């Protein structure tokens, strides 16, 4: 993926490292990031925080938020991205529903919230993107894996956009 080289270039050029926390993507974002040689120069630490307890323990996600809104919510993605900033100055978090079970009308299969964070002058800037995978469950033999790939690839594309928005030297000309 071309976006991986761009992420590497931006992070290294700006002397930044990233930490990731993945729930629904189960480490696939981290796997993609480490596919690029030299990734140790820009990856600090990654977590697969699949359980609510792990989200609370490692990222500081509030139990009340999880109990009230569920793990697949804007607020949980926000808190995950914010908690990751304790580990690195850039963060990426994913939380969603891969299916084929677990979806509802309000939270359908393929729904994901992607949280992005960056420390600017030691103050956190957080953005959450709601994403709905359009992988058709009826047409795909291994829908769960395809949805996971779709979410992970979109999370990385959104990451480079977030970096461009928040690092002056990254603005496209």
WORAZI-V440954 format. One record per pair of residues at least 12 apart in sequence whose ideal C-beta (glycine too) atoms are under 8 Angstrom apart, sorted by sequence separation. I is the first residue (numbers start at 0). J is the second residue. If there is no record, write none. Layout:
BEGIN
I,J
I,J
END
This chain:
BEGIN
46,58
80,92
96,108
97,109
114,126
115,127
134,146
19,32
29,42
32,45
79,92
96,109
114,127
115,128
51,65
64,78
95,109
96,110
113,127
132,146
17,32
60,75
79,94
95,110
96,111
112,127
113,128
134,149
29,45
54,70
76,92
95,111
112,128
133,149
28,45
61,78
76,93
94,111
95,112
112,129
113,130
132,149
29,47
60,78
76,94
93,111
94,112
111,129
112,130
132,150
26,45
51,70
59,78
60,79
75,94
93,112
110,129
111,130
58,78
93,113
94,114
110,130
111,131
130,150
26,47
54,75
58,79
92,113
93,114
110,131
111,132
132,153
25,47
59,81
60,82
72,94
91,113
92,114
109,131
110,132
19,42
59,82
71,94
91,114
92,115
109,132
130,153
17,41
18,42
21,45
25,49
54,78
58,82
70,94
71,95
90,114
91,115
92,116
107,131
109,133
130,154
16,41
17,42
18,43
20,45
21,46
22,47
54,79
57,82
58,83
71,96
90,115
91,116
109,134
6,32
11,37
15,41
16,42
17,43
18,44
19,45
20,46
21,47
22,48
59,85
90,116
16,43
18,45
19,46
20,47
21,48
22,49
89,116
90,117
130,157
3,31
7,35
18,46
20,48
89,117
108,136
3,32
11,40
88,117
89,118
128,157
7,37
10,40
11,41
88,118
0,31
3,34
4,35
7,38
10,41
48,79
3,35
22,54
84,116
7,40
81,114
83,116
84,117
7,41
20,54
58,92
80,114
84,118
108,142
6,41
71,106
79,114
80,115
81,116
95,130
126,161
76,112
78,114
80,116
20,57
46,83
69,106
75,112
76,113
77,114
99,136
109,146
113,150
20,58
76,114
98,136
108,146
126,164
71,110
73,112
84,123
111,150
54,94
71,111
72,112
109,149
113,153
71,112
109,150
113,154
124,165
44,86
81,123
111,153
115,157
43,86
44,87
99,142
111,154
115,158
43,87
81,125
98,142
99,143
113,157
117,161
80,125
98,143
117,162
80,126
97,143
115,161
119,165
80,127
22,70
23,71
77,125
98,146
117,165
97,146
117,166
77,127
97,147
76,127
97,150
73,127
95,150
73,129
22,79
93,150
93,151
20,79
20,80
93,154
20,82
20,83
28,91
91,154
19,83
18,83
28,93
18,84
91,158
18,86
18,87
24,93
17,87
20,90
22,92
23,93
16,87
18,89
19,90
20,91
21,92
22,93
23,94
24,95
15,87
16,88
17,89
18,90
19,91
20,92
21,93
22,94
23,95
15,88
16,89
17,90
18,91
19,92
20,93
22,95
23,96
89,162
15,89
17,91
23,97
10,89
23,111
15,117
27,147
31,151
27,148
31,152
25,147
24,147
28,151
32,155
23,147
27,151
31,155
24,150
28,154
23,150
24,151
28,155
24,154
6,155
9,159
15,166
0,152
3,155
6,158
10,162
2,155
6,159
9,162
13,166
2,156
5,159
9,163
0,155
13,168
2,158
6,162
12,168
13,169
2,159
9,166
9,169
END
